Amino acid sequence: MRPAASSADGSQRLRSCIQRIARQTRAHGQSLLISCSSQYPSFRSEPASLVQNQGSSAHLHCLVSPPSAVVSWHFGGLPLDRGTLPGLELSGSSLTISSLKPSHVGLYQCVARLDHGPAIASRVARVAIAEISEYEDGRRRSLSAQEGSTVLIECPLPHSVPPALPRLKVRGEWMEASTDNVLVLPSGNLQIISVSAQHQGTYKCGAFNPVTGDTVVQPHGTKLSVKHSSPSVRIVYPAAPVTVSVQQSQPLTLECVISGSPAPGAKWFKNGKEVPPRPPQRRQHNNLVFATVTRSDEGRYACAAETEQGTVVSANYTVNVLEPVSIIQGLTNQLVSPGSSARFACTARGNPKPNVTWLFNAEPVSPSRRFHISGSSLVITDVTPQDEGVYQCVLDNGIGSAQSNGFLATQSELDSTAAVLLEASPSLNPMQSDEGHERFLTEDEVDTINPPSDRSGNRPTPEAPIIISPPQTHKPDVYDLEWRAGRDGGSPINAYFVKYRKVDEMGTVVGSWHTVRVPGSEKTLRLSELEPSSLYEVLMVARSSAGEGQPAMLTFRTGKEKSVSSNKNPSKPPVVPVPPKVPEDKTPNTHFGVVIHDRVPEAPDRPTISMATESSVYVTWIPRANGGSPITAFRVEYRRGRIAEWDVAADNISPLKLSVEVRSLEPGSAYKFRVVALNTYGESPHSIPSKPYQVPYASPRLAERPVVGPHISSTDAISDTQIMLRWTYSPSSNNNTPIQGFYIYYRPTDSDNDSDYKRDVVEGVKHWHMIGHLQPETSYDIKMQCFNDGGESEYSNVMICETKARQSPGSPSQHPITPPDPHTNEPQSPPGGLLYLIVGCILG
């Protein structure tokens, strides 16, 4: 079965656009660009997967370019409309599930189409319901241990979405975090180091779902008794082979429990070779702890211990590192003659190996006589005009999803000039800005959407050319562009592609791009027919057999037009002083705010603002000259009103992104935004601030999840076991959404495991809380969230506070301190309280 053809109108428009490129090229003798971007849409943001409580409200969003594209949604690969699935609200680029139910669980995609022509689909977004299973009803276990040995109480975590966090009940009291000799491990297991009589009692396994807030507990536990004897040394855990799957960049703990009094130290081996005790791994007693795992950490692990009888070795761990999908090389645009073949390749990485789905105008492609699918390749033979449109590979491996797209057009009556332009020129990747002005992608963006098809192997592409001509010319209508080549990466430079266009004083585009191809042997180009007293921006790249390199950018100004009165004596023409050119000048060039090379970038264009939600906006910008060093990041700042200070809205933005969502804006307030570009030399000047944006007043909603969390203002160590926490919270930061209370999380600072966090719950709108039952002289990380029935907010800032040193017996600091409460009596925050105090006294 062949894919459904795009509409005749859409195909004809795409074909006509490319034909215009060829006609303009032949007519003018140079590459005059005509944008074809309106014929195929693209995504600026794609929907993200989510896990939420059943009955809660769920939202999926996507943002497409150009804004005129029609957005629809697919569920399970099939089109979705208002009558397909009850409980859905479709509003343009947003999909809302008013009350999440099992029938809503599945895979969603956003689809963008232009005037019934070519269409593209987004990556896959998973919607799941948070849940946790009960423990199986088993019999109570009895465990006898020798005094001084290490004891393991196995507590495998039950099925949970998302994965559950361990929470054990120790002799009737909750225990969520490790102590000096009692370890609560991410697997759910409990290790007691050097067990003694005080550890005797009943232990019950428990698990906590961080989304639902539900905790399940074993109906029966394990009764531990301690006896006096001289146990033999043996490895208690792992006694059987264990396979561990962990997602990349997540923490991992491999447990090694050795009996004996005292238990000997363990050595760890990976694939038969000893693992040295140094970062990035660390030792927690005999356990091997990874702060963040990488694919290189995959393998077979075992621990070993030396005894009088010889070496004892544990069973093997098999560590499998899961990796989300990432595209190494995506689809490229294809221009072929009718009757010939076209090939799209989509190379990706991920673990498990991702599944590949091929789409044509957002519809699945089925193998047929002419459409051959072989793994990551799609080959179309005997191409016809009906095959024109957008092709995609959508990859998914259960951990993440990604997509790449490219369009196919038939060459028809075109000569090879259009094909050369389409495939070789880095400027034939047009894109519409929010203001409707045409702009073209930089090399970084081109690689993101359509990697060059002719890059061979891993050979480096040329560096950016170094522009050495000054940013001002005294001639009113011409500019002599001069440059020297950067390093070619081992492949000779074949050609340079130069683009230039006019901009106004505010950085707004007022002219279309003009593109010229220059032989690789040339290092100068005269730009003619310019307008006097005008600003122009230039973008150029070098091309070799390895592909196009990093772009170089420059902005220059033309001179004033000569007046008639200034040249009354033709025998004595005026002398126009031209400053000598100094190619190696290392002083910052700040003419008209322009930096040429080897310095900080030029200020980006004035950003444009568009509404994302009632309380957030999309800020979009266009970079300008990079100073000769690639831009490494962007920063977006915003100011509320006219006199407020500028604050950072988003920092360390990838240079591949030219848009960012700024959230949690105050309803009814007016904001301005500006952008800064950064490279290895420093920061650019600020862009011109955007036009003021008025945030609409929020409409009241029921059970809407708070977004902005509280702000921790201070932490004070009150005693060796207590920390006083104070915070501020502004309801207006969440559009006055009602909240029910706060979650307080804390764990030792030296812990790299998120499961070590303990949580206190403070109900109501309070501004202080006493965290108790802490360890003396221990530094703690503390963070907060606010919550209501709709869910939890983002995390607050993180504070670090260290408890005081343990005092001598009878010292006042040994007793919990209760500060004066200006409010009503605060209910005890579970799971702390008197029960913790009793357990602490017993263990002490």
N, C-alpha and C positions, 0 to 999 in steps of 0.2 A: 504494500500500500504506500503510495506517495503522499507527501504532506499536502494539506489543503493549500491551494494557491492563494496568494494575497489578491486583494481587489485589483482590477485592471487600472483603476485610477491611481492607486498607490504605487504600483509598479511603473506606470507611465511617468509619474512625477519624478521618481527616483532616476529613471533612465534619462529623462529630459534634463535633469540637473547635471548629470555627468556629461551629457552631450554639450551643455553650455560651457562647461569647463574646457572641453577640447576646442570649441569654436573660439572662445576668448584667447586661448593659448596660441592658436594659429593666427588670429587676427592681430595680436599685439606683439608677438614674438617673445613674450615672457609669461610667467605664470600668474595671471590675474585670477584671484580666487573668487569663486561664487559659492556661497554656503549652501550645502545640501542638508544641513542639520535638521531642517524642519521636516524631512522625510522619514526620520527614524528617531524615536524618543530614547531617553536614557534615564537612569536612576541617580538621584542625588543622595537619597537614603533609602534603605530597604527595611522591611519589617524584621523585628527581632523576636526570638523565641521567648516564651514566658511560662512560668509555673505559678498558679494561684489557687486559692481556696475555692471549693465548689460553692456556687451561689454568688461569688464576687463578680465585679465588673472588670472585663478584660478589654484592652485596647491594642490594636495593631495600626501602624502608620507607615506610609511610604511617601517619598517626595520625588516627583518626576520633572524632567525638563524636556521640552518647554512646558510652561504651565497649561497650554491649550490641549495637552494630551488628555485623552479620556482614560480614567482609571477604573478598572474592575478587579474582582478578586476571584481566585480559584481555591477550592477546598478539596483535598484529596485528588488534585489534578483535574477536576471538573469545574466548569464555570459556576459561580455562586451568585444568586440573585436574592431578592428579598423574600421570595416564597420558598426557596430551597431548604433553608434551615431556620426553624423558629428561634426567636430570641436574638437575631442579628440586626444591627443597624448599620447600613452602608451609606457613607456620606463622603463621596469623592475619594480622596486618598486615605480615608480613615475607615476602619472596621471596628465596631464596638459590640461586644457580647455583654448584654445587660445582666444576665445571670448565668454564670458558667456551669454547664452541665456535661455529663459524659458524652452526649451526642455532639458536643462542640470540640471534643478532643481530636486532634489530627494535624495535618500539614496544610498551611495556608501560603498562598503566593499572591503578590500584587502584580497586575498586568496593566501595561500602559500601551495605548494605541492612538495613532494620529489619523483622524478622518477615515476610518475603516481601512487604513493602509497597513504598513509594517507595524508589528507589535513586539514587545519584549516582556518577559516574566522575571520577577525578582527571585532571589534565593528563597529557600524554604524556611518558613518560621513554624516552629512546633508550639502548639498550645496544649498544656497538660494540666491535670488537676492534682493538687498536692494531696497525698494520702500516706498512711503508715499502717502496716499490718500488725496484728496482735502476735504476741509470742505463743508458740504452741504450748498446750497444757501438758507439761511433763511432770515427772515425779521429783521430789526433793532429792538433791544429791548430797552425799557426805564426802568430805575431803579431809584427809589427815595429812599434816605436814610436820616436818622436823623443825624444831626451833633453830632459828638462825639461817634457814635456807630461804630460797626465793619461791614464792607460791604464785601460780597462775590460776585465775578463775576465768574460764572462757565464756565470753558473752558475744556471740556473733550478732550483728545488728540485723533486725528484720527488714523486709522489703519496705522501702520508703521512697517517695517522690516529693521533693528532692532527697538525696541521701540523708539518713538520720544521724544525729549526734549522740554520743554515748551519755548516759545518765544512770548511775548506779545507786542502789539503795543499800547502805551499809549499816547493818544492825538497826534497821528501821529509819535511818536518816539518809537524806539525799546527799550524794557526792558527785560533783560535776567536774572538778578540776583536780589535778595531781597535787600531792604533797611531797615532802622530801623522800619518803620511802614507800608511798602508795601511789602507783601510776595508773591513771585512767587514760588508756591509749585510744587512738583514732579507730582502731578495729572494734572497739567496745570491750576488749579484754581488760581485766584488772590484774596488775602485778603488785605483789607485796614483797618488798625487799627486806630481807632479814626479819622474817616473821617471828612474832613472840606471842605470849599468852594474851596480851591485850587485843590482839587481832582476832581472837576467837569470836564466832557468832555466825549469823546468817547473812548472806550476800545475795541480792537479787539484781539481775540484769535489767536495764531499762534503756529506752531510746526516745529521743526527742525530735520531732519534725519542726524545723525552723520556720516553715511557712504557716502550717496549721496551728502550731503551738501545742499540739497534742503530745502527751507522754504515755508510752506503754511500758508495762512492767511485767516481768515473769510472775505467774501466779505462785510458783514454788521456786525457791532459790537453792543456794549451795550452803550447807552448814560446814564451817571450817573449825577443825579442832587442831591443837598444837601439842606435840609430844616431845619428850626429851630422848634423843638418841643420836647416833653418829651416822648420818645418811651417806650413802655413796654418791659420788659425783656423776650426774647424768644430765642430758639435755631433755628437759620436760616439753619444751615447745620451740620450734615445730617438730612434732613427732611424725608427721606425715607430710608429703609434698603439698605446697600451698601455691596457688596461682593468684597473683595480685594484679589487678588492672587499675591504673590511676591516670588521671588526665594530666597532660603536660602542664608544667608550671605549678602543679599542686604539691602540697607536702606529702611525705610518705614516711612511715615508721615500720621497719622490719624488726620483729620481736625475736629475742633469744632469751629463753628462760632456762637457767642452769640451777639444778638442785645442789645441795652441799652446804656445809657450814664451816668456814665462809665459802660462798660460791666463787669459783675462780673467774678471772676475766676471760672474755671471749675474743677471738679473732674472727674477722669476716673475710669471706672469699667470694669473688665474682668470677664466674666462668673458670674456676680453678686457680685464680691468682689472688693473692692477698690484697684487700682494700686498705690502703694506708689511712691511719686515723688523722685526717686533715680535711679542711673544707674542700668541696661544698657539703660533705657529709660530716655529721658530728655523732658522738656517742652519748646515749642516755642510759647510764648503767651499762648493760650489755646489748642494748638495742641500737640499731643503726638508723639514724634519722636523716632524711633528706629535706632540706628547706623547700626546694622546688625541684621537681624531677624534669629531666630532658630525655629526648629519644636515646641519647648515648647511655642513659642509666638502665636501659633494658638489658636483661640477661638472667642468669641463674645465680642465686646467692645462697650461701650456707654459712653458719657460724660454727666454730670449733673451740674446744677447751682442752687444756692439758691436764691430765690426771696422773696419779701414781701408776695406774694400769696402762696408760697410754693416752692417745688423743681420741676424744669423742667428737663426732661430727653430726650436726643436725640434718634433718631432711631439707630438701631444696625449696627455696622460694623461686618461682618464675615470675619476674616482673615484666608486665606488658604496659607500655606507656601509650595512652590514647592521645591522638593529636587531631584537632579540628582540621577541616578541609582548608587548604590554601592553594590558589592557582599559581603555578610556576610560569606557564606560558599559555595565554588565552587565544581566542579566535582573532584573526585578522580579516580586514575587508578584502573582498575578492572581486576583481573585474575580469571576466572571461568572455571568450567568443562563443556564440551559440554553437552547440554541438560538441564543445570541448568538455573537460572535466574540471571540477572544483573540489578542493580538499580543505576541510577545517580540522585543526588539531587543537586539543585541549589537554594540556599536561598539568597534573595536580599532585599534591602530596597529602597524606593524612593516614591515620591509623584508628580504626580499621580502614581498609582500602575503600575509597568512596565509590558509590554507585553513580553512573553517568546517565542522565536523561537528555536526549537531543530534542530541541524544539525548533519549529519554523513558524515565525510570527506568533509565538506563544502557544502553539499547538504541537503535540508530540509527533515526532518523526518515526515512522515504522519502516523497517528494512524492506526493500523491494528490489526490482531488477536494476533500477537506476540509483537507488539510495542504499549505500553499503555502510553499515556501522561495524567498526572493528575496534572495540575497546574505547580508546580516547580519540578516535578519528572518525570523521564522517566524510565520505567521498560521494559526490554527485556526478554521474556520468551523463553524457549527451544533454548538457544544460540547455534549457529553453527559457524564453522570457517569463514564463509562468513560475519559474523557480526563483525569481528575484524576491528579495525580502531579507528579514533579519533572522539569522540562525544563532542558536544558543546551546551551550552545554551547561546544565544545572547539576551540580555535584552535591552529594549528601552522604555522610557516613554515621549519622546518629549523634555525633558529637558537635558537628557544625555543618554549615551549608555555604556554597559560593556559586557564582555564575559568571560566565563570560559570553560576550556576543560580538558578532560581526555581520556585515551585510554583504549580500551577493548581488551583483549587477552584471548584465550582459553587455559586451562591448559593442555589438551591433555594427553600425557603420563607422564607428570611431577609429581613428588611426591609433598607433601605439603611444602617441603623446599623452593621451588621457590616462592610459594605464601607467605610464611612468610617473605622472603627477600623483595619481591615486596611491601608488605603492611607495614611491620614493620620497615625496615631499612631506616633511613632518607637519606642515600646516594644514593638510587636508583632514583635519579632525575637528570640524567646527562644533560650536556649542553656543546656545543662546544664554545670555545673561538675564537677570531678572528685569532689567530695564529694556529688554528687547534688542540691545546692541549685539552685533555679531562679535564674537571673540573666538580665539583658537587656543587649543590646549598646548601647554608646555610639554616638553619631552617627558617629564615625570608623569603627567596626566595621560599622555598618549600610551606610555607603557602600561599604565593601570587598565586602560580600556581596550586598546588594540596594540599589543606588543608587536614591534616590527617583525615581518615575516622572514626577512633575509639575514637576521643575525645568526651567524654561524658559530656553533659550539659555545664555549665560554670565553671567547676572545673579548677583551675590553673594547668598548666603543670609544671614539675620540673624546678628549676633554673639550670643554667649551672654548671657542675662540676667544682671544683676549683683544678686546676693542681698544685701540690706542688713539683714535681720533677724538678731538675735544668735544664737549657737549654743546658747543655754540659755533655757528658759522656766521661770518659777516656777509655772506652772500644770501640774497633774499629768496632764491628759487632753486638752489642746488646745495647738496651736502656731500662731501667726499668722505665716505666711510672707509676706514682703514683698520686693519687688524693683523695680528700675528697668530699663527696656529698654536693651539695647545698640544699636549702630547697625544700622538695618534694611537697609542695602545698597541703598536706593532703592525697595524694595517694602514697602508697609505691612504690619505684623504683624497677622495675622488671629486667631491664637490662641496660647496657651501650653499645653504639655502637662507636667503635674507628676506625678511618680511618687514614692512614699515607701514605705519598709518598715522593719521593726525588725531591729536587729542586736544581738549581745551584746557584752560588754566585750572579747572577743578578736577582734571584727570578723566573727564567723561569722553568716551570715544565719539568723534564726530566724522570720521572718515573710514573707508573700508580698507582692508589689507591689500597691499601690493606685494607680490612675491617674485623674487628673481633667483635664478640658479646661476651660480658662479663656479667656473672650473676650479678644481682643487689647487692648481698652480697659482691662481690669482690671490692677491691680498688687499685689493682696493676695489671700490665700487662707487660710482657717482650716482646719487639719487637726484633726479631732475624733476622739473615741473612741480616744485614745491611752492607753498604759499608763504609770503613774507610774514615775519613776526609771529611765527606759529611754532607750537610744540609738536614733535613727532616722536613716536616710540619705535624702536627697532628690536627685532628678535632674530637671531641667526643661530644655525647649528652646522656642525661639520658632519659629513657622511663618508663612511668607508665601507668596505665589504662586511664589516662587523655590525653595521647599522648606524643610526643617528646618535649623536652624542648629546651631552648636556647643553641646553641653550644658553647663550649669552644675551643680555638685554642692555639697552641703552635708551635714554631719552635725550633729544637734542632740540635746540631752538634755532630757527632761521633768523637771518638779519632783517633789518628794516629795509623797505623798498626805497630806492634812491629817489629824492624829489627832483623836479626839473630845475628849481632855483639853485640847487646845490651844485649844478654842473653848467654854469653860465659860460665858462671858458673851456671849450673842448680841447684846447691845446694843453691844458693843465688839468688832467683828470684828478679827482681827489684820491689821496692815498689812503687805502684802508689798512690800518695796521693789523697784521695777523700774528698772534703770539707764537713763538717757536714751539714746536711739538716736542714734548719730552715723554717718550714712550714709557720710561721706567720711573716716572714720577711717583713717589710713594707717599706724597702728602694727600690728605683727604680732599677730593674735589667736590665742592658743595655748590657749584653754579646751579642756581634754580632748583636746589634740593636734589641734584643728580649726583650719584656716585658711579664712576665709570667701572673700575675693576680693582681687585685686591683690597676692597674695603667693605663696609657694611652695605646691606641692600638699600635700594631706594624705597621710599614709602609706597605701600600698595595703593591701588585706586580707592576712591571713596566707596565704602561698603554700601550695599543695598540691603534693605530689611523687608522681610515678608513674614506673615503670620504663620506660626506652626500650630499652636493651641491658644486657648484663651489667656494663658499665662506664660507663653514662650514664643520666641521668634527664631527665624533662620537668618543668620548674618552671612552674607555672601560677598566675596571680594575677588579682585584680580591682582596678582603680583606684578611687579614691574622689575626694574633692573636689579639683578642679584649681586652686583658689585664684583663679579668675576668669580665668586665662590658660591657654590650651590646653597640655596636656602634650606636650612635645616628644620625650621619650625615657624609657626605663626602664633601670635597672641592676640586675643580679642579683649578689649576693655569697654566698659560702659559707664555712663554717668546718668543719674536720675536727677531731672530738673536742670537748672542752669548754674547753680552755685555749688553743687555737690562735688566731691572729689571723684576722680576716675578710679574705678575698681576693676580688678581682673575678672572677666567673665569666663574665659577658657584659656588655658595655657598649654604649651607643648603640643600644639596642634600639628599633625603630620603635614609635611610639605606637599603631600599628594591630595590633601583635602583643602578645598577652597570655600567651604561652607560649614557652619557649626550651629547647633541649636543652643540657645541661651534660655534657660528655664527659670521658673520661680520669680517672674517679674510681678511687681505690685499692680494690682488692678487699678485702672484709672490714672496711672502715672505715665509721664512722658520720659522716654529714654533716648540717648544718643549713643552710638557705637563707633569705635575706631579700631584699626588693625595695625599691628607691628610685625614686620618680617625679621627673622634672625638668621645669621650665618655664622661661620667660625670666627668672624671678626667682630661680631657684636650685633646690636639692634639697629634697625632702620629708624628714621623719624616716624612719628605717628602719621597715619593716613588722615586725610580730611575727614572730620566727623560726619557720620551719616545724617540724613534728615531726621528730625524728631519722630519717634514712633510712640503713639498713644496706645497703651494697653487697655483693652476693653474691660468694663466692669464684669466680674465673674457672676454667672447665674448660679443660684443655689442648687447644690446637688446633694443627694443622700448617700452616705457611706462612701464618699470619695476618698481615696487613699491620700494621706498627707505626703507631700513631696519633700519639703525642706525640713530637716531635723532641727533639734535644739542646738544651742551653742554653749559648750562648757566654758564657764568663765573662770573657775578656780578649783584647785584640788589642794587639800591640806591634810597632812598626816597627823591625826589626832593622838594616836597611840601606836603601839607595836602591832596592833591587829585591826586598826580602823583608819579609814580615809573619809574625810568629809568632802562631798562633791556638791558644787553649786553650778547652776546653769541659767541661761536666759532662753526664753522662747517667745516669738512674736507670732500670734495667730495670723496676722496679715501676710506673713511670708508664705502661708499656705492658702491664700484666698479665703481666710477666715473659716477654713474647714474645721469642724469640731474634732477634737481628739479626746481619747479616753485615758491616756496616761503616757508613761515613758518606759522604755527598756534601757537598762544600764548593763553594759558588758564590760568585763574586766578579766585580765589574765596576766601572768608574769611576763615582763618585757622580754626576757630571754627565750620565750616560747615562740616557735614559728608555726604552730599548729592552731588553726582557727577553732578546732574542737575543744581547745583548752579554755575558751571563753566561758565564764560563768555569767548568769544573767539574773539581775534583780528586776522586779516589776514594781513601778511606782504608779499607782492609780491616781487620777485627777490631775489638775494643773498645779503642780508644786514646783519649787525652785531649788530644793536641796534634798540630799539623801546621804545617809551614813552607810558606807560599805564596810561590813564587818567580817570577822573570822578570816583575816588575812595572815600571811606569814611575816614574821619580823624581818626588818632590814631587806625587804624584797621590793623591787621596782615593778609597778603594774602599768599596763596599757589600759586606758579607760576610754570608752566611746559610748554614744547614746543613739537612740531612735525615739520618735514619738509614734503612736499607733492609734488606730480606731478600727471599726469593723471592716473598713475597706482595705486595710493592710498596714504596713510599716513604712515610715519615711526613709529617706536616705540617711546614712550615718552622719553624725556630727563630727566636729574636729576631734582628734585623738589627743588626750593628755597623758602624761607620764608622771607618776607620783610614787615615792618610795616610803614605805612604812618606817616607823622609828625602831631603834634597836631594842632588843628585849631587856627589860630591867630586872633587877634582883627580885626574888620572891617577896611579896608583900608591898611592892612598889605600887603607887596609885595607877601607873600606866598598865598594870596587869588587869585592871578592871575596865570593862567597856565604859566609854564615856558617852553620855547622851547630851548633846548640845541643847541649849534652849530653843524650843520650837515656836516661832512666831505664829504658826498656824495651828489648826486642830491636830489632835493626835494622829500620827500617820500610821496606817495599818502596816503590819510586819510584811516586808517584801519577801515573797517566797523565792527560793526555798531556804532562806536564812532563818535567823531567829533563835529562840531558846534552844531548839533541838541541836543546832550547830554548836552552841555554847557548851551543851552537855557533852557532845562528841569530842569537842576540842579539849575539854577538861580530862576526859577519860584517856584520850591519846597522849595528852601532855603528861 
